[in-house]
Amino acid sequence: MNDVAKFIPKEDRCQFCGKEATLLCDMPSMTVVTSVDFVRRVLTCDKRICPECTTRVKEFDFCPDCVKQIRLSKKGV
């Protein structure tokens, strides 16, 4: 009886395998310019992912969906 089931809230689970998510996807999705201060901000994918499901490139983490999108895109785009 040493095994304790850990309850992970739905909002803290990996969106791909269901384990505890500790990372967010860093793939840029769009750039937003606010009308108040005219500063550009880059928004990222931000899907919740666990260390096992991430693809790490240098210091960036990418989810499986974004990795698939990168592989299907034309080179140089």
DADAGI-V74201 format. One line per field, one symbol per residue. ss: DSSP state (H for helix, E for strand, L for the rest). psi: psi as a letter, one per 30 degrees, with the letter a starting at -180 (. if undefined). Layout:
BEGIN
ss->???
psi->???
END
This chain:
BEGIN
ss->LLLLLLLLLHHHELLLLLLELLEELLLEEEEEELLLLLLEEEEELLLEELLLLLEEELLEEELHHHHHHHHHLLLLL
psi->gfkkkkkjkefglkfefflkkflkkgkkelkkkkfeghkkkkklegkkllfffljkjcgkkkleeeeeeeeflkkf.
END
